[in-house]
Amino acid sequence: MKTIKTLLVLLIITAFSCDNNDDAQTDPVTPTDGFTHNSVFYETANAYFEIDEDDDSPSDGFPDNYSFFFSNGRMFDNDANVNGSSGDFLFSLNTTNWVFLNIEVSDNPSLANTGPSAGNTYVVSSINDTVIIENGQIDALTPSYFNNSIEFGTGNENVGIVNTPGTQGSSITINAINLDANNPAASTIDVDYTMMNQNGEIITGHYEGTFGVILD
């Protein structure tokens, strides 16, 4: 039986066609993919799943961490440091809402033997990368950078509200996950997540739909 890592390697690594509602005719009147903070809903119709390929324990054959991203824009893997830019990812200029949930194997011992699976709730790291951003801003690169006719840039750290983990642990529950090696674009996931931010406020989120896979 193939491990989840093997299945993921078979998937096409893509940063596009990863959202739940690409067809405008099927968009729900009231969006359900997003997070709620202080009774305000922030839509995140796109999802990405990153697998860390740097394995500190190569004998187990599994990554050391996994990351989930939810956004109202698009992401692009910036390993090539496009136009001299820094940071692991670039974002489409229309991106304002962004969720980054990092899951460390050290916090979730079950992941030492298998990848994230349905019916499980995982502890989200409170010290590594985890953040939820509201009303952010993406600044264009110089010169401008386009991929698949979409312009990408870098996040402006001085614009928007940045929520970082507070005193109580964040978590993500995987209700369902389907990794389709034959048709990667058909891979789907259904998750719920929660975070207490640095001010003690609870943020809850949900995503259900297709997603992109990034191997880092």
CYANA upper distance limits for C-alpha pairs under 8 A (distance plus 0.5 A):
  2 LYS  CA      6 THR  CA      6.61
  2 LYS  CA      7 LEU  CA      7.35
  3 THR  CA      7 LEU  CA      7.09
  3 THR  CA    114 THR  CA      7.45
  3 THR  CA    115 GLY  CA      8.23
  4 ILE  CA      8 LEU  CA      6.67
  4 ILE  CA    114 THR  CA      7.25
  4 ILE  CA    115 GLY  CA      6.06
  5 LYS  CA      9 VAL  CA      6.72
  5 LYS  CA     62 PHE  CA      7.31
  5 LYS  CA    115 GLY  CA      7.34
  6 THR  CA     10 LEU  CA      7.01
  7 LEU  CA     11 LEU  CA      7.19
  7 LEU  CA    179 LEU  CA      7.56
  7 LEU  CA    181 ALA  CA      6.74
  8 LEU  CA    179 LEU  CA      7.71
  8 LEU  CA    181 ALA  CA      7.95
  8 LEU  CA    213 VAL  CA      8.09
  9 VAL  CA    215 LEU  CA      8.30
 10 LEU  CA    181 ALA  CA      6.23
 11 LEU  CA    179 LEU  CA      8.47
 11 LEU  CA    180 ASP  CA      7.90
 11 LEU  CA    181 ALA  CA      5.74
 11 LEU  CA    182 ASN  CA      8.39
 11 LEU  CA    184 PRO  CA      5.98
 11 LEU  CA    213 VAL  CA      7.82
 12 ILE  CA    184 PRO  CA      6.62
 12 ILE  CA    213 VAL  CA      7.92
 13 ILE  CA    212 GLY  CA      7.55
 13 ILE  CA    213 VAL  CA      5.88
 13 ILE  CA    214 ILE  CA      5.95
 13 ILE  CA    215 LEU  CA      7.49
 14 THR  CA     18 CYS  CA      8.42
 14 THR  CA    212 GLY  CA      6.06
 14 THR  CA    213 VAL  CA      6.61
 14 THR  CA    214 ILE  CA      7.26
 15 ALA  CA     48 TYR  CA      8.09
 15 ALA  CA     74 ARG  CA      7.69
 15 ALA  CA     75 MET  CA      6.47
 15 ALA  CA     76 PHE  CA      6.21
 15 ALA  CA     77 ASP  CA      7.94
 15 ALA  CA    212 GLY  CA      6.22
 15 ALA  CA    213 VAL  CA      7.85
 15 ALA  CA    214 ILE  CA      8.02
 16 PHE  CA     74 ARG  CA      7.62
 16 PHE  CA     75 MET  CA      8.36
 16 PHE  CA    212 GLY  CA      7.44
 17 SER  CA     22 ASP  CA      7.78
 17 SER  CA    185 ALA  CA      7.53
 17 SER  CA    211 PHE  CA      8.39
 17 SER  CA    212 GLY  CA      8.04
 18 CYS  CA     46 ASN  CA      6.39
 18 CYS  CA     47 ALA  CA      6.68
 18 CYS  CA     48 TYR  CA      7.60
 18 CYS  CA    185 ALA  CA      7.71
 18 CYS  CA    210 THR  CA      6.07
 18 CYS  CA    211 PHE  CA      4.94
 18 CYS  CA    212 GLY  CA      5.49
 19 ASP  CA     45 ALA  CA      6.03
 19 ASP  CA     46 ASN  CA      4.48
 19 ASP  CA     47 ALA  CA      6.57
 19 ASP  CA    209 GLY  CA      7.32
 19 ASP  CA    210 THR  CA      6.26
 19 ASP  CA    211 PHE  CA      6.69
 20 ASN  CA     45 ALA  CA      6.26
 20 ASN  CA     46 ASN  CA      6.82
 20 ASN  CA    208 GLU  CA      7.50
 20 ASN  CA    209 GLY  CA      5.02
 20 ASN  CA    210 THR  CA      5.98
 20 ASN  CA    211 PHE  CA      8.26
 21 ASN  CA     26 THR  CA      7.09
 21 ASN  CA     27 ASP  CA      6.09
 21 ASN  CA     45 ALA  CA      7.33
 22 ASP  CA     27 ASP  CA      8.45
 23 ASP  CA     27 ASP  CA      7.30
 27 ASP  CA     31 PRO  CA      8.10
 28 PRO  CA     32 THR  CA      8.42
 31 PRO  CA     43 GLU  CA      7.29
 32 THR  CA     43 GLU  CA      7.99
 32 THR  CA    206 HIS  CA      7.61
 32 THR  CA    207 TYR  CA      7.87
 33 ASP  CA     43 GLU  CA      6.37
 33 ASP  CA     44 THR  CA      6.06
 33 ASP  CA     45 ALA  CA      6.11
 33 ASP  CA    205 GLY  CA      8.00
 33 ASP  CA    206 HIS  CA      5.94
 33 ASP  CA    207 TYR  CA      5.11
 33 ASP  CA    208 GLU  CA      7.14
 34 GLY  CA     41 PHE  CA      7.32
 34 GLY  CA     42 TYR  CA      5.92
 34 GLY  CA     43 GLU  CA      4.67
 34 GLY  CA     44 THR  CA      4.95
 34 GLY  CA     45 ALA  CA      7.39
 34 GLY  CA     70 PHE  CA      8.18
 34 GLY  CA    205 GLY  CA      5.99
 34 GLY  CA    206 HIS  CA      6.14
 34 GLY  CA    207 TYR  CA      6.94
 35 PHE  CA     41 PHE  CA      6.25
 35 PHE  CA     42 TYR  CA      5.85
 35 PHE  CA     43 GLU  CA      7.12
 35 PHE  CA     44 THR  CA      7.92
 35 PHE  CA    203 ILE  CA      7.20
 35 PHE  CA    204 THR  CA      5.93
 35 PHE  CA    205 GLY  CA      4.33
 35 PHE  CA    206 HIS  CA      6.92
 36 THR  CA     40 VAL  CA      5.87
 36 THR  CA     41 PHE  CA      4.87
 36 THR  CA     42 TYR  CA      6.67
 36 THR  CA    203 ILE  CA      6.17
 36 THR  CA    204 THR  CA      5.98
 36 THR  CA    205 GLY  CA      6.74
 37 HIS  CA     41 PHE  CA      7.12
 37 HIS  CA    201 GLU  CA      8.20
 37 HIS  CA    202 ILE  CA      7.32
 37 HIS  CA    203 ILE  CA      5.41
 37 HIS  CA    204 THR  CA      7.58
 38 ASN  CA    201 GLU  CA      8.13
 38 ASN  CA    202 ILE  CA      8.42
 38 ASN  CA    203 ILE  CA      8.22
 42 TYR  CA     97 ASN  CA      7.16
 42 TYR  CA    134 GLU  CA      7.85
 43 GLU  CA     71 SER  CA      8.07
 43 GLU  CA     72 ASN  CA      6.59
 43 GLU  CA     97 ASN  CA      7.67
 44 THR  CA     70 PHE  CA      6.06
 44 THR  CA     71 SER  CA      4.78
 44 THR  CA     72 ASN  CA      4.67
 44 THR  CA     73 GLY  CA      8.14
 44 THR  CA     97 ASN  CA      7.08
 44 THR  CA     98 TRP  CA      7.69
 44 THR  CA    207 TYR  CA      8.32
 45 ALA  CA     70 PHE  CA      7.70
 45 ALA  CA     71 SER  CA      6.72
 45 ALA  CA     72 ASN  CA      5.79
 45 ALA  CA     73 GLY  CA      8.27
 45 ALA  CA    207 TYR  CA      8.17
 46 ASN  CA     70 PHE  CA      6.11
 46 ASN  CA     71 SER  CA      5.68
 46 ASN  CA     72 ASN  CA      6.43
 46 ASN  CA     73 GLY  CA      7.21
 46 ASN  CA     74 ARG  CA      7.50
 46 ASN  CA    211 PHE  CA      7.50
 47 ALA  CA     68 PHE  CA      7.89
 47 ALA  CA     69 PHE  CA      6.06
 47 ALA  CA     70 PHE  CA      5.04
 47 ALA  CA     71 SER  CA      6.96
 47 ALA  CA    207 TYR  CA      8.22
 47 ALA  CA    210 THR  CA      7.66
 47 ALA  CA    211 PHE  CA      5.34
 47 ALA  CA    212 GLY  CA      6.97
 48 TYR  CA     68 PHE  CA      6.46
 48 TYR  CA     69 PHE  CA      5.52
 48 TYR  CA     70 PHE  CA      7.07
 48 TYR  CA    211 PHE  CA      5.66
 48 TYR  CA    212 GLY  CA      5.06
 48 TYR  CA    213 VAL  CA      6.28
 48 TYR  CA    214 ILE  CA      7.77
 49 PHE  CA     66 TYR  CA      7.89
 49 PHE  CA     67 SER  CA      6.28
 49 PHE  CA     68 PHE  CA      5.32
 49 PHE  CA     69 PHE  CA      6.84
 49 PHE  CA    211 PHE  CA      7.48
 49 PHE  CA    212 GLY  CA      6.61
 49 PHE  CA    213 VAL  CA      5.37
 49 PHE  CA    214 ILE  CA      6.63
 50 GLU  CA     66 TYR  CA      6.27
 50 GLU  CA     67 SER  CA      5.49
 50 GLU  CA     68 PHE  CA      6.99
 50 GLU  CA    213 VAL  CA      6.31
 50 GLU  CA    214 ILE  CA      5.06
 50 GLU  CA    215 LEU  CA      6.24
 50 GLU  CA    216 ASP  CA      7.30
 51 ILE  CA     63 PRO  CA      7.29
 51 ILE  CA     65 ASN  CA      7.28
 51 ILE  CA     66 TYR  CA      5.44
 51 ILE  CA     67 SER  CA      7.17
 51 ILE  CA    213 VAL  CA      8.24
 51 ILE  CA    214 ILE  CA      6.85
 51 ILE  CA    215 LEU  CA      5.55
 51 ILE  CA    216 ASP  CA      6.62
 52 ASP  CA     63 PRO  CA      5.98
 52 ASP  CA     64 ASP  CA      6.97
 52 ASP  CA     65 ASN  CA      6.16
 52 ASP  CA     66 TYR  CA      6.54
 52 ASP  CA    215 LEU  CA      6.86
 52 ASP  CA    216 ASP  CA      5.66
 53 GLU  CA     63 PRO  CA      6.10
 53 GLU  CA     64 ASP  CA      8.28
 53 GLU  CA    215 LEU  CA      7.07
 53 GLU  CA    216 ASP  CA      6.15
 54 ASP  CA     63 PRO  CA      6.98
 54 ASP  CA     64 ASP  CA      7.52
 54 ASP  CA    216 ASP  CA      8.34
 55 ASP  CA     61 GLY  CA      8.14
 55 ASP  CA     62 PHE  CA      7.20
 55 ASP  CA     63 PRO  CA      5.50
 55 ASP  CA     64 ASP  CA      6.05
 56 ASP  CA     63 PRO  CA      8.39
 56 ASP  CA     64 ASP  CA      7.16
 57 SER  CA     61 GLY  CA      7.98
 57 SER  CA     62 PHE  CA      8.29
 57 SER  CA     64 ASP  CA      8.21
 58 PRO  CA     62 PHE  CA      7.72
 60 ASP  CA    112 ALA  CA      7.33
 60 ASP  CA    113 ASN  CA      7.34
 62 PHE  CA    111 LEU  CA      8.40
 62 PHE  CA    112 ALA  CA      6.97
 62 PHE  CA    113 ASN  CA      7.49
 62 PHE  CA    114 THR  CA      7.70
 62 PHE  CA    115 GLY  CA      8.02
 63 PRO  CA    105 VAL  CA      8.44
 63 PRO  CA    112 ALA  CA      8.50
 64 ASP  CA    104 GLU  CA      6.72
 64 ASP  CA    105 VAL  CA      5.88
 64 ASP  CA    106 SER  CA      8.15
 64 ASP  CA    112 ALA  CA      8.32
 65 ASN  CA    102 ASN  CA      7.58
 65 ASN  CA    103 ILE  CA      5.96
 65 ASN  CA    104 GLU  CA      4.89
 65 ASN  CA    105 VAL  CA      6.07
 66 TYR  CA    102 ASN  CA      6.54
 66 TYR  CA    103 ILE  CA      5.66
 66 TYR  CA    104 GLU  CA      7.13
 67 SER  CA    100 PHE  CA      7.48
 67 SER  CA    101 LEU  CA      6.11
 67 SER  CA    102 ASN  CA      4.93
 67 SER  CA    103 ILE  CA      6.41
 68 PHE  CA     99 VAL  CA      8.30
 68 PHE  CA    100 PHE  CA      6.42
 68 PHE  CA    101 LEU  CA      5.66
 68 PHE  CA    102 ASN  CA      7.03
 69 PHE  CA     98 TRP  CA      7.72
 69 PHE  CA     99 VAL  CA      5.88
 69 PHE  CA    100 PHE  CA      5.25
 69 PHE  CA    101 LEU  CA      6.95
 70 PHE  CA     98 TRP  CA      6.29
 70 PHE  CA     99 VAL  CA      5.46
 70 PHE  CA    100 PHE  CA      7.37
 70 PHE  CA    207 TYR  CA      8.29
 71 SER  CA     95 THR  CA      7.50
 71 SER  CA     96 THR  CA      8.32
 71 SER  CA     97 ASN  CA      6.03
 71 SER  CA     98 TRP  CA      4.98
 71 SER  CA     99 VAL  CA      6.80
 72 ASN  CA     94 ASN  CA      8.23
 72 ASN  CA     95 THR  CA      6.12
 72 ASN  CA     96 THR  CA      7.17
 72 ASN  CA     97 ASN  CA      6.19
 72 ASN  CA     98 TRP  CA      7.47
 73 GLY  CA     91 PHE  CA      7.35
 73 GLY  CA     92 SER  CA      6.17
 73 GLY  CA     93 LEU  CA      8.10
 73 GLY  CA     94 ASN  CA      6.34
 73 GLY  CA     95 THR  CA      4.75
 73 GLY  CA     96 THR  CA      7.81
 73 GLY  CA     97 ASN  CA      8.21
 74 ARG  CA     91 PHE  CA      6.11
 74 ARG  CA     92 SER  CA      5.62
 74 ARG  CA     95 THR  CA      7.56
 75 MET  CA     89 PHE  CA      6.99
 75 MET  CA     90 LEU  CA      6.26
 75 MET  CA     91 PHE  CA      5.19
 75 MET  CA     92 SER  CA      7.03
 76 PHE  CA     89 PHE  CA      6.00
 76 PHE  CA     90 LEU  CA      5.49
 76 PHE  CA     91 PHE  CA      6.71
 76 PHE  CA    152 PHE  CA      8.22
 77 ASP  CA     88 ASP  CA      6.89
 77 ASP  CA     89 PHE  CA      5.32
 77 ASP  CA     90 LEU  CA      7.02
 77 ASP  CA    214 ILE  CA      8.12
 78 ASN  CA     82 VAL  CA      6.98
 78 ASN  CA     86 SER  CA      8.28
 78 ASN  CA     87 GLY  CA      7.40
 78 ASN  CA     88 ASP  CA      5.63
 78 ASN  CA     89 PHE  CA      5.18
 78 ASN  CA     90 LEU  CA      6.53
 79 ASP  CA     88 ASP  CA      6.82
 79 ASP  CA     89 PHE  CA      8.21
 81 ASN  CA     85 SER  CA      5.54
 81 ASN  CA     86 SER  CA      6.26
 81 ASN  CA     87 GLY  CA      8.09
 82 VAL  CA    145 TYR  CA      8.24
 83 ASN  CA    141 LEU  CA      7.65
 83 ASN  CA    142 THR  CA      7.52
 83 ASN  CA    143 PRO  CA      7.49
 83 ASN  CA    145 TYR  CA      8.23
 85 SER  CA    141 LEU  CA      8.13
 85 SER  CA    154 THR  CA      8.25
 87 GLY  CA    154 THR  CA      8.43
 89 PHE  CA    154 THR  CA      8.29
 90 LEU  CA    152 PHE  CA      6.34
 90 LEU  CA    153 GLY  CA      5.87
 90 LEU  CA    154 THR  CA      5.95
 90 LEU  CA    155 GLY  CA      8.36
 91 PHE  CA     95 THR  CA      7.03
 91 PHE  CA    138 ILE  CA      7.30
 91 PHE  CA    152 PHE  CA      5.58
 91 PHE  CA    153 GLY  CA      5.93
 91 PHE  CA    154 THR  CA      6.68
 91 PHE  CA    155 GLY  CA      7.88
 92 SER  CA    138 ILE  CA      7.73
 92 SER  CA    150 ILE  CA      7.09
 92 SER  CA    151 GLU  CA      6.15
 92 SER  CA    152 PHE  CA      4.76
 92 SER  CA    153 GLY  CA      6.77
 93 LEU  CA    137 GLN  CA      8.08
 93 LEU  CA    138 ILE  CA      5.65
 93 LEU  CA    139 ASP  CA      7.26
 93 LEU  CA    140 ALA  CA      7.35
 93 LEU  CA    151 GLU  CA      6.77
 93 LEU  CA    152 PHE  CA      6.19
 93 LEU  CA    153 GLY  CA      6.71
 94 ASN  CA    138 ILE  CA      7.77
 95 THR  CA    136 GLY  CA      7.77
 95 THR  CA    137 GLN  CA      7.34
 95 THR  CA    138 ILE  CA      7.01
 96 THR  CA    133 ILE  CA      8.12
 96 THR  CA    134 GLU  CA      6.88
 96 THR  CA    135 ASN  CA      5.25
 96 THR  CA    136 GLY  CA      4.89
 96 THR  CA    137 GLN  CA      6.19
 96 THR  CA    138 ILE  CA      7.96
 97 ASN  CA    132 ILE  CA      8.22
 97 ASN  CA    133 ILE  CA      6.08
 97 ASN  CA    134 GLU  CA      5.44
 97 ASN  CA    135 ASN  CA      6.35
 97 ASN  CA    136 GLY  CA      6.81
 98 TRP  CA    132 ILE  CA      6.32
 98 TRP  CA    133 ILE  CA      5.64
 98 TRP  CA    134 GLU  CA      7.43
 99 VAL  CA    130 THR  CA      8.34
 99 VAL  CA    131 VAL  CA      6.56
 99 VAL  CA    132 ILE  CA      4.97
 99 VAL  CA    133 ILE  CA      6.91
100 PHE  CA    129 ASP  CA      7.61
100 PHE  CA    130 THR  CA      5.70
100 PHE  CA    131 VAL  CA      5.79
100 PHE  CA    132 ILE  CA      6.80
101 LEU  CA    124 VAL  CA      6.68
101 LEU  CA    125 SER  CA      7.93
101 LEU  CA    129 ASP  CA      7.94
101 LEU  CA    130 THR  CA      5.31
101 LEU  CA    131 VAL  CA      7.27
102 ASN  CA    124 VAL  CA      6.15
102 ASN  CA    125 SER  CA      6.10
102 ASN  CA    128 ASN  CA      7.21
102 ASN  CA    129 ASP  CA      7.00
102 ASN  CA    130 THR  CA      6.06
103 ILE  CA    107 ASP  CA      7.92
103 ILE  CA    108 ASN  CA      8.13
103 ILE  CA    122 TYR  CA      7.63
103 ILE  CA    123 VAL  CA      7.03
103 ILE  CA    124 VAL  CA      5.43
103 ILE  CA    125 SER  CA      6.20
104 GLU  CA    108 ASN  CA      6.92
104 GLU  CA    123 VAL  CA      8.46
104 GLU  CA    124 VAL  CA      7.75
104 GLU  CA    125 SER  CA      6.83
105 VAL  CA    109 PRO  CA      6.20
105 VAL  CA    110 SER  CA      8.04
105 VAL  CA    111 LEU  CA      5.94
105 VAL  CA    112 ALA  CA      6.62
107 ASP  CA    123 VAL  CA      6.83
107 ASP  CA    124 VAL  CA      8.32
107 ASP  CA    125 SER  CA      7.78
108 ASN  CA    112 ALA  CA      8.36
108 ASN  CA    122 TYR  CA      6.99
108 ASN  CA    123 VAL  CA      6.96
110 SER  CA    114 THR  CA      7.26
111 LEU  CA    115 GLY  CA      5.96
111 LEU  CA    116 PRO  CA      7.19
116 PRO  CA    120 ASN  CA      8.20
116 PRO  CA    174 ILE  CA      8.25
117 SER  CA    174 ILE  CA      7.12
117 SER  CA    176 ALA  CA      8.08
117 SER  CA    177 ILE  CA      7.30
118 ALA  CA    174 ILE  CA      5.49
118 ALA  CA    175 ASN  CA      5.73
118 ALA  CA    176 ALA  CA      5.24
118 ALA  CA    177 ILE  CA      6.40
119 GLY  CA    173 THR  CA      7.71
119 GLY  CA    174 ILE  CA      6.34
119 GLY  CA    175 ASN  CA      5.87
119 GLY  CA    176 ALA  CA      7.50
120 ASN  CA    173 THR  CA      6.26
120 ASN  CA    174 ILE  CA      6.25
120 ASN  CA    175 ASN  CA      7.90
121 THR  CA    171 SER  CA      7.14
121 THR  CA    172 ILE  CA      6.06
121 THR  CA    173 THR  CA      4.58
121 THR  CA    174 ILE  CA      6.86
122 TYR  CA    171 SER  CA      6.03
122 TYR  CA    172 ILE  CA      5.91
122 TYR  CA    173 THR  CA      6.83
123 VAL  CA    169 GLY  CA      7.37
123 VAL  CA    170 SER  CA      6.68
123 VAL  CA    171 SER  CA      5.14
123 VAL  CA    172 ILE  CA      7.27
124 VAL  CA    130 THR  CA      7.99
124 VAL  CA    169 GLY  CA      7.40
124 VAL  CA    170 SER  CA      5.58
124 VAL  CA    171 SER  CA      5.40
124 VAL  CA    172 ILE  CA      7.26
125 SER  CA    129 ASP  CA      8.24
125 SER  CA    130 THR  CA      6.96
125 SER  CA    169 GLY  CA      8.23
125 SER  CA    170 SER  CA      7.75
126 SER  CA    130 THR  CA      6.99
126 SER  CA    164 THR  CA      8.39
126 SER  CA    165 PRO  CA      5.90
126 SER  CA    166 GLY  CA      8.10
126 SER  CA    169 GLY  CA      7.20
126 SER  CA    170 SER  CA      7.65
127 ILE  CA    165 PRO  CA      8.36
130 THR  CA    164 THR  CA      7.15
130 THR  CA    165 PRO  CA      7.59
131 VAL  CA    162 VAL  CA      7.41
131 VAL  CA    163 ASN  CA      6.19
131 VAL  CA    164 THR  CA      5.45
131 VAL  CA    165 PRO  CA      7.62
132 ILE  CA    162 VAL  CA      6.58
132 ILE  CA    163 ASN  CA      5.51
132 ILE  CA    164 THR  CA      7.16
133 ILE  CA    160 GLY  CA      7.32
133 ILE  CA    161 ILE  CA      6.15
133 ILE  CA    162 VAL  CA      5.20
133 ILE  CA    163 ASN  CA      6.58
134 GLU  CA    160 GLY  CA      6.17
134 GLU  CA    161 ILE  CA      5.58
134 GLU  CA    162 VAL  CA      7.13
135 ASN  CA    159 VAL  CA      8.01
135 ASN  CA    160 GLY  CA      5.25
135 ASN  CA    161 ILE  CA      7.06
136 GLY  CA    155 GLY  CA      7.93
136 GLY  CA    156 ASN  CA      7.69
136 GLY  CA    159 VAL  CA      5.93
136 GLY  CA    160 GLY  CA      4.70
136 GLY  CA    161 ILE  CA      7.44
137 GLN  CA    155 GLY  CA      6.45
137 GLN  CA    156 ASN  CA      6.03
137 GLN  CA    159 VAL  CA      6.44
137 GLN  CA    160 GLY  CA      7.44
138 ILE  CA    153 GLY  CA      6.25
138 ILE  CA    154 THR  CA      5.79
138 ILE  CA    155 GLY  CA      4.95
138 ILE  CA    156 ASN  CA      6.26
139 ASP  CA    153 GLY  CA      5.75
139 ASP  CA    154 THR  CA      5.90
139 ASP  CA    155 GLY  CA      6.65
139 ASP  CA    156 ASN  CA      6.80
140 ALA  CA    144 SER  CA      6.72
140 ALA  CA    145 TYR  CA      8.20
140 ALA  CA    151 GLU  CA      8.09
140 ALA  CA    152 PHE  CA      6.93
140 ALA  CA    153 GLY  CA      4.89
140 ALA  CA    154 THR  CA      7.21
141 LEU  CA    145 TYR  CA      6.77
141 LEU  CA    152 PHE  CA      7.80
141 LEU  CA    153 GLY  CA      5.72
141 LEU  CA    154 THR  CA      7.69
144 SER  CA    151 GLU  CA      7.62
144 SER  CA    152 PHE  CA      8.21
145 TYR  CA    151 GLU  CA      6.14
145 TYR  CA    152 PHE  CA      6.27
145 TYR  CA    153 GLY  CA      7.80
146 PHE  CA    150 ILE  CA      5.67
146 PHE  CA    151 GLU  CA      4.75
146 PHE  CA    152 PHE  CA      6.54
147 ASN  CA    151 GLU  CA      7.00
147 ASN  CA    152 PHE  CA      7.99
163 ASN  CA    197 ASN  CA      5.99
163 ASN  CA    198 GLN  CA      7.19
164 THR  CA    197 ASN  CA      5.77
164 THR  CA    198 GLN  CA      6.21
165 PRO  CA    169 GLY  CA      7.69
165 PRO  CA    170 SER  CA      7.35
165 PRO  CA    195 MET  CA      6.92
165 PRO  CA    196 MET  CA      6.37
165 PRO  CA    197 ASN  CA      5.14
165 PRO  CA    198 GLN  CA      6.17
166 GLY  CA    195 MET  CA      8.28
166 GLY  CA    196 MET  CA      5.77
166 GLY  CA    197 ASN  CA      5.01
166 GLY  CA    198 GLN  CA      4.63
166 GLY  CA    199 ASN  CA      7.36
166 GLY  CA    200 GLY  CA      6.70
167 THR  CA    196 MET  CA      7.72
167 THR  CA    197 ASN  CA      8.40
167 THR  CA    198 GLN  CA      7.79
167 THR  CA    200 GLY  CA      7.97
168 GLN  CA    195 MET  CA      8.42
168 GLN  CA    196 MET  CA      6.59
169 GLY  CA    195 MET  CA      7.48
169 GLY  CA    196 MET  CA      7.60
170 SER  CA    193 TYR  CA      8.04
170 SER  CA    194 THR  CA      6.08
170 SER  CA    195 MET  CA      4.89
170 SER  CA    196 MET  CA      6.99
171 SER  CA    193 TYR  CA      6.13
171 SER  CA    194 THR  CA      6.09
171 SER  CA    195 MET  CA      7.29
172 ILE  CA    191 VAL  CA      7.35
172 ILE  CA    192 ASP  CA      6.27
172 ILE  CA    193 TYR  CA      4.66
172 ILE  CA    194 THR  CA      7.07
173 THR  CA    191 VAL  CA      6.03
173 THR  CA    192 ASP  CA      5.71
173 THR  CA    193 TYR  CA      6.59
174 ILE  CA    189 ILE  CA      8.07
174 ILE  CA    190 ASP  CA      6.66
174 ILE  CA    191 VAL  CA      5.08
174 ILE  CA    192 ASP  CA      7.25
175 ASN  CA    189 ILE  CA      8.23
175 ASN  CA    190 ASP  CA      5.82
175 ASN  CA    191 VAL  CA      5.92
175 ASN  CA    192 ASP  CA      8.00
176 ALA  CA    188 THR  CA      8.48
176 ALA  CA    189 ILE  CA      6.10
176 ALA  CA    190 ASP  CA      5.51
176 ALA  CA    191 VAL  CA      7.57
177 ILE  CA    187 SER  CA      8.24
177 ILE  CA    188 THR  CA      6.28
177 ILE  CA    189 ILE  CA      4.82
177 ILE  CA    190 ASP  CA      6.85
178 ASN  CA    187 SER  CA      5.85
178 ASN  CA    188 THR  CA      5.64
178 ASN  CA    189 ILE  CA      6.79
179 LEU  CA    184 PRO  CA      7.67
179 LEU  CA    186 ALA  CA      8.44
179 LEU  CA    187 SER  CA      5.28
179 LEU  CA    188 THR  CA      7.25
180 ASP  CA    184 PRO  CA      5.67
180 ASP  CA    185 ALA  CA      8.27
180 ASP  CA    186 ALA  CA      6.74
180 ASP  CA    187 SER  CA      5.46
183 ASN  CA    187 SER  CA      7.78
185 ALA  CA    210 THR  CA      7.46
185 ALA  CA    211 PHE  CA      8.01
185 ALA  CA    212 GLY  CA      8.11
186 ALA  CA    210 THR  CA      6.82
187 SER  CA    210 THR  CA      6.05
187 SER  CA    211 PHE  CA      6.94
188 THR  CA    208 GLU  CA      7.88
188 THR  CA    209 GLY  CA      5.73
188 THR  CA    210 THR  CA      4.70
188 THR  CA    211 PHE  CA      6.55
189 ILE  CA    207 TYR  CA      8.04
189 ILE  CA    208 GLU  CA      6.16
189 ILE  CA    209 GLY  CA      6.16
189 ILE  CA    210 THR  CA      6.81
189 ILE  CA    211 PHE  CA      7.56
190 ASP  CA    206 HIS  CA      8.17
190 ASP  CA    207 TYR  CA      6.23
190 ASP  CA    208 GLU  CA      4.69
190 ASP  CA    209 GLY  CA      7.08
191 VAL  CA    206 HIS  CA      6.23
191 VAL  CA    207 TYR  CA      5.94
191 VAL  CA    208 GLU  CA      6.93
192 ASP  CA    204 THR  CA      8.05
192 ASP  CA    205 GLY  CA      6.20
192 ASP  CA    206 HIS  CA      4.95
192 ASP  CA    207 TYR  CA      7.14
193 TYR  CA    204 THR  CA      6.29
193 TYR  CA    205 GLY  CA      5.63
193 TYR  CA    206 HIS  CA      6.83
194 THR  CA    202 ILE  CA      7.57
194 THR  CA    203 ILE  CA      6.11
194 THR  CA    204 THR  CA      4.90
194 THR  CA    205 GLY  CA      6.73
195 MET  CA    202 ILE  CA      6.25
195 MET  CA    203 ILE  CA      5.64
195 MET  CA    204 THR  CA      7.00
196 MET  CA    200 GLY  CA      6.05
196 MET  CA    201 GLU  CA      5.86
196 MET  CA    202 ILE  CA      4.98
196 MET  CA    203 ILE  CA      6.71
197 ASN  CA    201 GLU  CA      5.93
197 ASN  CA    202 ILE  CA      6.97
197 ASN  CA    203 ILE  CA      7.83
